[in-house]
Amino acid sequence: MMVKQEIRIVGIDDSPFDKFKDSKALVVGVVMRGGLYVDGILSSKVSVDGSDSTKKIIEMINKCKFKPQLQCIFLNGIAVAGFNVIDIKELNKETKLPVVVMIRRMPDIQKIKKILVKINRKNKIRLIEKAGKIIQIEDIFVQFAGIDLEGIKKILKVVCTRSLIPEPLRLAHLIAQGVVLGESRGRA
């Protein structure tokens, strides 16, 4: 797999939300060429702790004008809006684009499963397991569909210009926070 310096990818992250007040959370996608040029911004809303994230992200990507040029989808974690778990295999199948889930720290899967059972959301466990094994690449972790590890490494070399996280994901995080909180804080 050859990766051009201006490969177009989309990075997707959710906004902060109040789990006691908010029924929906903003999801932002940043479309970039490589890690340097922003081509556009996408957005949608998903249900807090719901099950509509996969559908909403598929619609957001398939209906956008950038779709013909997109080469990969990067997600900041496998869930948005709390426990609204994304089915990365379905996202890959319906968009016909590789999907890479970026994870900063190795999650405690057993703890997550216990929480999901406790809050009566056992159906989410299947989606987490369906996403496949979590693999470490240097100081980050990934899950993926529709792409191999070597392909991911090649894309990351192009799109990680400011940190270990692809620039479109970093910007999606900052934009989502800025819109909802009035300013961004923290890191993606």
N, CA and C atoms as a LAMMPS dump frame, in Angstrom:
ITEM: TIMESTEP
0
ITEM: NUMBER OF ATOMS
564
ITEM: BOX BOUNDS ff ff ff
-5.0000000000000000e+02 5.0000000000000000e+02
-5.0000000000000000e+02 5.0000000000000000e+02
-5.0000000000000000e+02 5.0000000000000000e+02
ITEM: ATOMS id mol type element x y z
1 1 1 N 0.836 -1.182 0
2 1 2 C 0 0 0
3 1 3 C 0.879 1.242 0
4 2 1 N 0.708 2.064 -1.037
5 2 2 C 1.425 3.331 -1.094
6 2 3 C 0.505 4.425 -0.548
7 3 1 N 1.037 5.276 0.311
8 3 2 C 0.243 6.345 0.903
9 3 3 C 0.786 7.682 0.427
10 4 1 N -0.063 8.44 -0.263
11 4 2 C 0.329 9.766 -0.732
12 4 3 C 0.36 10.74 0.44
13 5 1 N 1.177 11.767 0.328
14 5 2 C 1.288 12.784 1.377
15 5 3 C -0.026 13.528 1.607
16 6 1 N -0.881 13.581 0.6
17 6 2 C -2.15 14.292 0.746
18 6 3 C -3.342 13.337 0.771
19 7 1 N -3.131 12.146 1.355
20 7 2 C -4.225 11.189 1.503
21 7 3 C -5.368 11.874 2.267
22 8 1 N -6.571 11.71 1.782
23 8 2 C -7.725 12.323 2.469
24 8 3 C -8.324 11.33 3.456
25 9 1 N -8.37 11.776 4.707
26 9 2 C -8.97 10.958 5.751
27 9 3 C -9.928 11.824 6.57
28 10 1 N -10.79 11.152 7.323
29 10 2 C -11.678 11.867 8.242
30 10 3 C -11.41 11.355 9.646
31 11 1 N -11.281 12.291 10.572
32 11 2 C -11.13 11.968 11.989
33 11 3 C -12.415 12.342 12.712
34 12 1 N -12.94 11.44 13.529
35 12 2 C -14.239 11.648 14.173
36 12 3 C -14.11 11.541 15.692
37 13 1 N -14.677 12.539 16.386
38 13 2 C -14.707 12.53 17.846
39 13 3 C -16.008 13.164 18.31
40 14 1 N -16.367 12.877 19.55
41 14 2 C -17.59 13.45 20.113
42 14 3 C -17.271 14.628 21.018
43 15 1 N -18.301 15.358 21.349
44 15 2 C -18.17 16.515 22.232
45 15 3 C -18.411 16.085 23.675
46 16 1 N -18.035 16.94 24.611
47 16 2 C -18.434 16.681 25.991
48 16 3 C -19.958 16.774 26.113
49 17 1 N -20.511 16.106 27.116
50 17 2 C -21.958 16.148 27.335
51 17 3 C -22.222 15.88 28.81
52 18 1 N -23.398 16.236 29.246
53 18 2 C -23.82 15.985 30.618
54 18 3 C -24.733 14.767 30.59
55 19 1 N -24.277 13.648 31.13
56 19 2 C -25.056 12.406 31.036
57 19 3 C -26.383 12.475 31.784
58 20 1 N -26.547 13.463 32.674
59 20 2 C -27.797 13.602 33.411
60 20 3 C -28.78 14.552 32.72
61 21 1 N -28.277 15.461 31.886
62 21 2 C -29.128 16.455 31.233
63 21 3 C -29.289 16.25 29.734
64 22 1 N -28.233 15.799 29.069
65 22 2 C -28.231 15.745 27.607
66 22 3 C -28.723 14.392 27.087
67 23 1 N -29.6 14.44 26.113
68 23 2 C -30.035 13.202 25.467
69 23 3 C -29.226 12.948 24.194
70 24 1 N -28.599 13.996 23.67
71 24 2 C -27.794 13.893 22.446
72 24 3 C -26.415 14.497 22.682
73 25 1 N -25.459 14.049 21.891
74 25 2 C -24.108 14.609 21.904
75 25 3 C -23.68 14.883 20.474
76 26 1 N -22.926 15.946 20.306
77 26 2 C -22.394 16.331 19.006
78 26 3 C -21.243 15.409 18.63
79 27 1 N -21.216 14.994 17.364
80 27 2 C -20.101 14.232 16.811
81 27 3 C -19.548 15.061 15.656
82 28 1 N -18.23 15.279 15.661
83 28 2 C -17.586 16.115 14.649
84 28 3 C -16.604 15.28 13.845
85 29 1 N -16.62 15.483 12.535
86 29 2 C -15.647 14.87 11.644
87 29 3 C -14.832 15.958 10.978
88 30 1 N -13.521 15.777 10.942
89 30 2 C -12.645 16.715 10.248
90 30 3 C -12.011 15.962 9.079
91 31 1 N -12.232 16.495 7.879
92 31 2 C -11.663 15.916 6.664
93 31 3 C -10.384 16.676 6.356
94 32 1 N -9.291 15.93 6.219
95 32 2 C -8.001 16.557 5.927
96 32 3 C -7.277 15.844 4.81
97 33 1 N -6.406 16.6 4.139
98 33 2 C -5.438 16.039 3.205
99 33 3 C -4.15 15.884 3.981
100 34 1 N -3.752 14.633 4.194
101 34 2 C -2.58 14.366 5.016
102 34 3 C -2.835 14.885 6.416
103 35 1 N -1.803 15.433 7.016
104 35 2 C -1.952 16.006 8.347
105 35 3 C -1.813 17.511 8.331
106 36 1 N -1.976 18.12 7.142
107 36 2 C -1.693 19.547 7.033
108 36 3 C -2.855 20.424 6.588
109 37 1 N -3.735 19.919 5.722
110 37 2 C -4.75 20.777 5.121
111 37 3 C -6.163 20.318 5.468
112 38 1 N -6.926 21.203 6.094
113 38 2 C -8.313 20.899 6.407
114 38 3 C -9.146 21.167 5.159
115 39 1 N -9.898 20.167 4.733
116 39 2 C -10.787 20.312 3.581
117 39 3 C -12.219 20.589 4
118 40 1 N -12.62 20.11 5.182
119 40 2 C -13.995 20.338 5.588
120 40 3 C -14.306 19.775 6.959
121 41 1 N -15.478 20.165 7.448
122 41 2 C -15.961 19.739 8.757
123 41 3 C -17.337 19.088 8.563
124 42 1 N -17.554 17.967 9.238
125 42 2 C -18.83 17.262 9.218
126 42 3 C -19.367 17.225 10.648
127 43 1 N -20.675 17.091 10.794
128 43 2 C -21.219 16.926 12.145
129 43 3 C -22.539 16.176 12.109
130 44 1 N -22.831 15.593 13.254
131 44 2 C -24.086 14.887 13.459
132 44 3 C -24.341 14.878 14.958
133 45 1 N -25.498 14.392 15.345
134 45 2 C -25.794 14.216 16.77
135 45 3 C -26.195 12.77 16.987
136 46 1 N -25.729 12.225 18.108
137 46 2 C -26.056 10.842 18.462
138 46 3 C -26.624 10.81 19.873
139 47 1 N -27.355 9.761 20.173
140 47 2 C -27.978 9.601 21.487
141 47 3 C -26.949 9.237 22.547
142 48 1 N -27.043 9.882 23.7
143 48 2 C -26.169 9.563 24.823
144 48 3 C -26.498 8.14 25.295
145 49 1 N -25.461 7.308 25.354
146 49 2 C -25.573 5.888 25.731
147 49 3 C -26.533 5.114 24.828
148 50 1 N -26.783 5.635 23.629
149 50 2 C -27.723 4.997 22.71
150 50 3 C -27.08 3.936 21.842
151 51 1 N -27.719 3.701 20.697
152 51 2 C -27.212 2.684 19.771
153 51 3 C -27.303 3.163 18.324
154 52 1 N -27.26 4.473 18.12
155 52 2 C -27.394 5.026 16.774
156 52 3 C -26.096 5.574 16.181
157 53 1 N -24.973 5.417 16.881
158 53 2 C -23.722 6.026 16.412
159 53 3 C -23.267 5.471 15.063
160 54 1 N -23.337 4.176 14.882
161 54 2 C -22.888 3.574 13.624
162 54 3 C -23.708 4.127 12.467
163 55 1 N -25.015 4.108 12.598
164 55 2 C -25.915 4.596 11.553
165 55 3 C -25.664 6.073 11.247
166 56 1 N -25.549 6.885 12.287
167 56 2 C -25.365 8.33 12.105
168 56 3 C -24.019 8.643 11.444
169 57 1 N -22.971 7.93 11.819
170 57 2 C -21.657 8.173 11.218
171 57 3 C -21.634 7.693 9.768
172 58 1 N -22.264 6.558 9.483
173 58 2 C -22.364 6.087 8.095
174 58 3 C -23.069 7.14 7.238
175 59 1 N -24.2 7.655 7.722
176 59 2 C -24.937 8.692 6.984
177 59 3 C -24.085 9.94 6.795
178 60 1 N -23.422 10.373 7.856
179 60 2 C -22.597 11.576 7.801
180 60 3 C -21.518 11.449 6.721
181 61 1 N -20.889 10.304 6.649
182 61 2 C -19.804 10.104 5.682
183 61 3 C -20.34 9.87 4.276
184 62 1 N -21.313 8.979 4.141
185 62 2 C -21.806 8.652 2.796
186 62 3 C -22.514 9.808 2.107
187 63 1 N -23.061 10.756 2.871
188 63 2 C -23.768 11.891 2.276
189 63 3 C -22.879 13.12 2.052
190 64 1 N -21.648 13.082 2.523
191 64 2 C -20.803 14.28 2.402
192 64 3 C -20.152 14.363 1.024
193 65 1 N -19.864 15.583 0.621
194 65 2 C -19.27 15.817 -0.7
195 65 3 C -17.835 15.294 -0.792
196 66 1 N -17.199 15.016 0.337
197 66 2 C -15.813 14.558 0.355
198 66 3 C -15.68 13.046 0.169
199 67 1 N -16.783 12.336 0.258
200 67 2 C -16.767 10.862 0.242
201 67 3 C -15.939 10.262 -0.899
202 68 1 N -16.072 10.759 -2.14
203 68 2 C -15.302 10.123 -3.223
204 68 3 C -13.779 10.163 -3.033
205 69 1 N -13.282 11.13 -2.277
206 69 2 C -11.831 11.238 -2.076
207 69 3 C -11.333 10.592 -0.781
208 70 1 N -12.238 10.259 0.135
209 70 2 C -11.81 9.717 1.425
210 70 3 C -11.158 8.344 1.269
211 71 1 N -10.098 8.136 2.037
212 71 2 C -9.361 6.876 1.997
213 71 3 C -9.408 6.102 3.312
214 72 1 N -9.784 6.772 4.42
215 72 2 C -9.782 6.096 5.719
216 72 3 C -10.572 6.915 6.738
217 73 1 N -11.151 6.218 7.707
218 73 2 C -11.869 6.827 8.825
219 73 3 C -11.083 6.53 10.1
220 74 1 N -10.799 7.577 10.874
221 74 2 C -10.169 7.408 12.18
222 74 3 C -11.168 7.801 13.256
223 75 1 N -11.312 6.965 14.268
224 75 2 C -12.214 7.218 15.386
225 75 3 C -11.404 7.397 16.662
226 76 1 N -11.835 8.324 17.512
227 76 2 C -11.193 8.51 18.803
228 76 3 C -11.914 7.618 19.817
229 77 1 N -11.539 6.352 19.837
230 77 2 C -12.203 5.369 20.696
231 77 3 C -13.352 4.7 19.961
232 78 1 N -13.826 3.603 20.517
233 78 2 C -14.863 2.801 19.855
234 78 3 C -16.271 3.26 20.212
235 79 1 N -16.384 4.194 21.143
236 79 2 C -17.714 4.675 21.552
237 79 3 C -17.734 6.197 21.557
238 80 1 N -18.904 6.743 21.297
239 80 2 C -19.155 8.179 21.406
240 80 3 C -20.344 8.359 22.344
241 81 1 N -20.49 9.551 22.858
242 81 2 C -21.657 9.862 23.712
243 81 3 C -21.846 8.815 24.801
244 82 1 N -20.782 8.556 25.544
245 82 2 C -20.84 7.557 26.603
246 82 3 C -20.646 6.163 26.052
247 83 1 N -21.68 5.328 26.165
248 83 2 C -21.589 3.944 25.685
249 83 3 C -22.349 3.724 24.381
250 84 1 N -22.328 4.69 23.47
251 84 2 C -22.908 4.52 22.143
252 84 3 C -21.805 3.913 21.271
253 85 1 N -21.695 2.586 21.336
254 85 2 C -20.583 1.852 20.723
255 85 3 C -20.758 1.777 19.205
256 86 1 N -19.66 2.061 18.5
257 86 2 C -19.646 2.043 17.033
258 86 3 C -19.279 0.638 16.555
259 87 1 N -20.06 0.112 15.631
260 87 2 C -19.776 -1.176 14.994
261 87 3 C -18.813 -0.893 13.845
262 88 1 N -17.507 -1.075 14.09
263 88 2 C -16.525 -0.678 13.08
264 88 3 C -16.563 -1.565 11.836
265 89 1 N -16.974 -2.804 11.992
266 89 2 C -17.096 -3.698 10.827
267 89 3 C -18.226 -3.211 9.92
268 90 1 N -19.349 -2.814 10.52
269 90 2 C -20.488 -2.29 9.758
270 90 3 C -20.131 -0.941 9.122
271 91 1 N -19.426 -0.096 9.854
272 91 2 C -18.983 1.198 9.324
273 91 3 C -18.09 0.991 8.109
274 92 1 N -17.169 0.049 8.2
275 92 2 C -16.287 -0.295 7.076
276 92 3 C -17.09 -0.817 5.895
277 93 1 N -18.014 -1.721 6.156
278 93 2 C -18.817 -2.328 5.093
279 93 3 C -19.699 -1.297 4.381
280 94 1 N -20.379 -0.449 5.136
281 94 2 C -21.341 0.486 4.546
282 94 3 C -20.71 1.721 3.909
283 95 1 N -19.492 2.09 4.338
284 95 2 C -18.812 3.239 3.72
285 95 3 C -17.789 2.791 2.688
286 96 1 N -17.428 1.509 2.73
287 96 2 C -16.379 0.954 1.88
288 96 3 C -15.039 1.649 2.127
289 97 1 N -14.839 2.067 3.395
290 97 2 C -13.591 2.717 3.795
291 97 3 C -12.981 1.974 4.979
292 98 1 N -11.653 1.888 5.023
293 98 2 C -11.016 1.311 6.204
294 98 3 C -11.342 2.156 7.435
295 99 1 N -11.43 1.5 8.588
296 99 2 C -11.736 2.179 9.849
297 99 3 C -10.646 1.833 10.855
298 100 1 N -10.121 2.871 11.514
299 100 2 C -9.099 2.685 12.542
300 100 3 C -9.563 3.38 13.814
301 101 1 N -9.62 2.619 14.894
302 101 2 C -9.968 3.162 16.207
303 101 3 C -8.662 3.461 16.929
304 102 1 N -8.476 4.71 17.332
305 102 2 C -7.275 5.112 18.065
306 102 3 C -7.598 5.11 19.567
307 103 1 N -6.7 4.525 20.352
308 103 2 C -6.89 4.422 21.8
309 103 3 C -5.575 4.833 22.459
310 104 1 N -5.632 5.822 23.35
311 104 2 C -4.402 6.301 24.022
312 104 3 C -3.838 5.3 25.015
313 105 1 N -4.708 4.694 25.834
314 105 2 C -4.272 3.737 26.86
315 105 3 C -5.04 2.43 26.698
316 106 1 N -4.386 1.33 26.989
317 106 2 C -5.054 0.032 26.907
318 106 3 C -6.24 0.02 27.869
319 107 1 N -7.446 -0.17 27.334
320 107 2 C -8.626 -0.171 28.204
321 107 3 C -8.723 -1.458 29.018
322 108 1 N -9.369 -1.369 30.16
323 108 2 C -9.636 -2.531 30.997
324 108 3 C -10.967 -3.118 30.513
325 109 1 N -10.891 -4.025 29.565
326 109 2 C -12.088 -4.581 28.917
327 109 3 C -12.991 -5.287 29.93
328 110 1 N -12.407 -6 30.876
329 110 2 C -13.228 -6.699 31.867
330 110 3 C -14.028 -5.708 32.713
331 111 1 N -13.406 -4.61 33.084
332 111 2 C -14.091 -3.579 33.862
333 111 3 C -15.23 -2.962 33.049
334 112 1 N -14.958 -2.702 31.771
335 112 2 C -15.987 -2.134 30.885
336 112 3 C -17.165 -3.105 30.767
337 113 1 N -16.871 -4.384 30.598
338 113 2 C -17.934 -5.395 30.492
339 113 3 C -18.779 -5.443 31.763
340 114 1 N -18.132 -5.365 32.922
341 114 2 C -18.866 -5.385 34.191
342 114 3 C -19.798 -4.177 34.297
343 115 1 N -19.304 -3.015 33.883
344 115 2 C -20.13 -1.8 33.917
345 115 3 C -21.325 -1.95 32.981
346 116 1 N -21.09 -2.474 31.785
347 116 2 C -22.178 -2.646 30.817
348 116 3 C -23.234 -3.617 31.328
349 117 1 N -22.814 -4.659 31.998
350 117 2 C -23.773 -5.599 32.594
351 117 3 C -24.556 -4.894 33.7
352 118 1 N -23.834 -4.141 34.532
353 118 2 C -24.458 -3.448 35.664
354 118 3 C -25.505 -2.43 35.205
355 119 1 N -25.245 -1.735 34.097
356 119 2 C -26.196 -0.717 33.615
357 119 3 C -27.159 -1.283 32.564
358 120 1 N -27.214 -2.608 32.487
359 120 2 C -28.148 -3.3 31.595
360 120 3 C -27.924 -2.962 30.114
361 121 1 N -26.656 -2.964 29.7
362 121 2 C -26.299 -2.698 28.309
363 121 3 C -25.393 -3.822 27.769
364 122 1 N -25.75 -5.062 28.096
365 122 2 C -24.948 -6.218 27.701
366 122 3 C -24.765 -6.322 26.184
367 123 1 N -25.738 -5.825 25.416
368 123 2 C -25.661 -5.898 23.953
369 123 3 C -24.447 -5.142 23.404
370 124 1 N -23.91 -4.188 24.145
371 124 2 C -22.749 -3.407 23.699
372 124 3 C -21.466 -4.238 23.763
373 125 1 N -21.451 -5.242 24.624
374 125 2 C -20.267 -6.097 24.763
375 125 3 C -19.964 -6.784 23.438
376 126 1 N -21 -7.259 22.763
377 126 2 C -20.807 -7.934 21.474
378 126 3 C -20.111 -7.021 20.465
379 127 1 N -20.497 -5.745 20.425
380 127 2 C -19.878 -4.801 19.486
381 127 3 C -18.406 -4.56 19.817
382 128 1 N -18.104 -4.488 21.102
383 128 2 C -16.708 -4.293 21.515
384 128 3 C -15.875 -5.507 21.118
385 129 1 N -16.411 -6.705 21.341
386 129 2 C -15.702 -7.937 20.966
387 129 3 C -15.59 -8.078 19.452
388 130 1 N -16.645 -7.689 18.743
389 130 2 C -16.671 -7.782 17.277
390 130 3 C -15.581 -6.919 16.635
391 131 1 N -15.188 -5.837 17.303
392 131 2 C -14.174 -4.924 16.758
393 131 3 C -12.801 -5.573 16.668
394 132 1 N -12.611 -6.664 17.383
395 132 2 C -11.345 -7.385 17.283
396 132 3 C -10.334 -6.994 18.342
397 133 1 N -9.207 -7.623 18.215
398 133 2 C -8.119 -7.466 19.171
399 133 3 C -7.581 -6.033 19.153
400 134 1 N -7.156 -5.567 20.308
401 134 2 C -6.509 -4.254 20.422
402 134 3 C -5.009 -4.475 20.267
403 135 1 N -4.42 -3.752 19.314
404 135 2 C -3.008 -3.914 18.975
405 135 3 C -2.238 -2.648 19.343
406 136 1 N -1.052 -2.82 19.897
407 136 2 C -0.22 -1.67 20.226
408 136 3 C 0.675 -1.307 19.045
409 137 1 N 0.716 -0.011 18.72
410 137 2 C 1.659 0.524 17.734
411 137 3 C 2.429 1.625 18.463
412 138 1 N 3.659 1.339 18.81
413 138 2 C 4.48 2.253 19.61
414 138 3 C 3.739 2.629 20.892
415 139 1 N 3.394 3.918 21.084
416 139 2 C 2.777 4.349 22.341
417 139 3 C 1.26 4.477 22.292
418 140 1 N 0.628 3.966 21.244
419 140 2 C -0.828 4.019 21.135
420 140 3 C -1.368 2.618 20.833
421 141 1 N -2.688 2.504 20.872
422 141 2 C -3.34 1.228 20.607
423 141 3 C -4.391 1.432 19.527
424 142 1 N -4.652 0.386 18.736
425 142 2 C -5.623 0.485 17.65
426 142 3 C -6.476 -0.775 17.551
427 143 1 N -7.67 -0.579 17.008
428 143 2 C -8.515 -1.662 16.499
429 143 3 C -8.83 -1.229 15.071
430 144 1 N -9.118 -2.162 14.186
431 144 2 C -9.288 -1.764 12.8
432 144 3 C -10.12 -2.745 12
433 145 1 N -10.636 -2.24 10.883
434 145 2 C -11.42 -3.059 9.947
435 145 3 C -11.145 -2.557 8.537
436 146 1 N -10.924 -3.467 7.615
437 146 2 C -10.734 -3.1 6.213
438 146 3 C -9.344 -2.613 5.866
439 147 1 N -8.39 -2.818 6.743
440 147 2 C -7.007 -2.377 6.539
441 147 3 C -6.121 -3.275 7.381
442 148 1 N -4.841 -3.381 7.005
443 148 2 C -3.916 -4.177 7.808
444 148 3 C -2.995 -3.251 8.608
445 149 1 N -2.23 -3.84 9.49
446 149 2 C -1.367 -3.082 10.385
447 149 3 C -0.33 -2.255 9.627
448 150 1 N 0.231 -2.812 8.576
449 150 2 C 1.226 -2.069 7.792
450 150 3 C 0.603 -0.841 7.129
451 151 1 N -0.605 -0.996 6.622
452 151 2 C -1.313 0.138 6.024
453 151 3 C -1.564 1.239 7.041
454 152 1 N -1.962 0.836 8.253
455 152 2 C -2.201 1.815 9.318
456 152 3 C -0.916 2.574 9.628
457 153 1 N 0.186 1.849 9.784
458 153 2 C 1.465 2.49 10.104
459 153 3 C 1.868 3.497 9.037
460 154 1 N 1.644 3.164 7.773
461 154 2 C 1.991 4.085 6.681
462 154 3 C 1.136 5.348 6.727
463 155 1 N -0.149 5.177 6.973
464 155 2 C -1.037 6.351 7.057
465 155 3 C -0.666 7.209 8.262
466 156 1 N -0.401 6.577 9.4
467 156 2 C -0.049 7.33 10.606
468 156 3 C 1.198 8.184 10.4
469 157 1 N 2.163 7.691 9.634
470 157 2 C 3.38 8.478 9.361
471 157 3 C 3.054 9.779 8.633
472 158 1 N 2.011 9.768 7.833
473 158 2 C 1.622 10.952 7.075
474 158 3 C 0.728 11.889 7.891
475 159 1 N -0.202 11.349 8.664
476 159 2 C -1.243 12.176 9.298
477 159 3 C -0.976 12.567 10.754
478 160 1 N 0.046 12.016 11.372
479 160 2 C 0.385 12.389 12.76
480 160 3 C 1.456 13.477 12.723
481 161 1 N 1.028 14.712 12.544
482 161 2 C 1.979 15.817 12.389
483 161 3 C 2.279 16.557 13.682
484 162 1 N 1.404 16.477 14.676
485 162 2 C 1.584 17.239 15.915
486 162 3 C 1.634 16.349 17.166
487 163 1 N 1.198 15.108 17.041
488 163 2 C 1.163 14.213 18.206
489 163 3 C 1.073 12.766 17.73
490 164 1 N 0.857 11.861 18.674
491 164 2 C 0.679 10.447 18.331
492 164 3 C -0.673 10.195 17.675
493 165 1 N -1.583 11.149 17.828
494 165 2 C -2.939 11.035 17.296
495 165 3 C -2.986 11.715 15.929
496 166 1 N -3.667 11.11 14.943
497 166 2 C -3.788 11.761 13.634
498 166 3 C -4.369 13.176 13.763
499 167 1 N -3.831 14.089 12.991
500 167 2 C -4.248 15.491 13.067
501 167 3 C -5.754 15.687 12.884
502 168 1 N -6.424 14.969 11.98
503 168 2 C -7.881 15.141 11.869
504 168 3 C -8.623 14.78 13.16
505 169 1 N -8.146 13.782 13.892
506 169 2 C -8.767 13.411 15.17
507 169 3 C -8.511 14.487 16.225
508 170 1 N -7.289 14.983 16.252
509 170 2 C -6.94 16.029 17.219
510 170 3 C -7.817 17.259 16.997
511 171 1 N -7.992 17.64 15.741
512 171 2 C -8.82 18.807 15.428
513 171 3 C -10.299 18.548 15.707
514 172 1 N -10.788 17.352 15.4
515 172 2 C -12.195 17.025 15.689
516 172 3 C -12.458 17.166 17.182
517 173 1 N -11.523 16.713 17.988
518 173 2 C -11.639 16.813 19.444
519 173 3 C -11.713 18.284 19.883
520 174 1 N -10.799 19.099 19.37
521 174 2 C -10.757 20.521 19.735
522 174 3 C -12.013 21.256 19.276
523 175 1 N -12.454 20.987 18.065
524 175 2 C -13.64 21.658 17.52
525 175 3 C -14.887 21.272 18.314
526 176 1 N -15.062 19.968 18.573
527 176 2 C -16.242 19.508 19.318
528 176 3 C -16.286 20.153 20.701
529 177 1 N -15.148 20.228 21.374
530 177 2 C -15.106 20.871 22.69
531 177 3 C -15.401 22.363 22.582
532 178 1 N -14.777 23.02 21.608
533 178 2 C -14.972 24.456 21.45
534 178 3 C -16.413 24.832 21.179
535 179 1 N -17.095 24.048 20.364
536 179 2 C -18.493 24.325 20.04
537 179 3 C -19.377 24.167 21.28
538 180 1 N -19.18 23.084 22.026
539 180 2 C -20.052 22.783 23.159
540 180 3 C -19.685 23.569 24.424
541 181 1 N -18.391 23.709 24.696
542 181 2 C -17.952 24.355 25.943
543 181 3 C -17.611 25.845 25.778
544 182 1 N -17.504 26.294 24.541
545 182 2 C -17.095 27.674 24.308
546 182 3 C -15.603 27.808 24.089
547 183 1 N -14.836 26.823 24.508
548 183 2 C -13.415 26.775 24.245
549 183 3 C -12.942 25.332 24.413
550 184 1 N -11.833 25.022 23.767
551 184 2 C -11.314 23.661 23.877
552 184 3 C -10.33 23.581 25.037
553 185 1 N -10.196 22.355 25.554
554 185 2 C -9.216 22.119 26.609
555 185 3 C -8.825 20.65 26.551
556 186 1 N -7.696 20.355 27.103
557 186 2 C -7.245 18.968 27.109
558 186 3 C -6.735 18.514 25.761
559 187 1 N -6.443 17.236 25.691
560 187 2 C -5.92 16.684 24.445
561 187 3 C -6.81 15.56 23.949
562 188 1 N -6.699 15.298 22.661
563 188 2 C -7.515 14.241 22.046
564 188 3 C -7.064 12.878 22.52
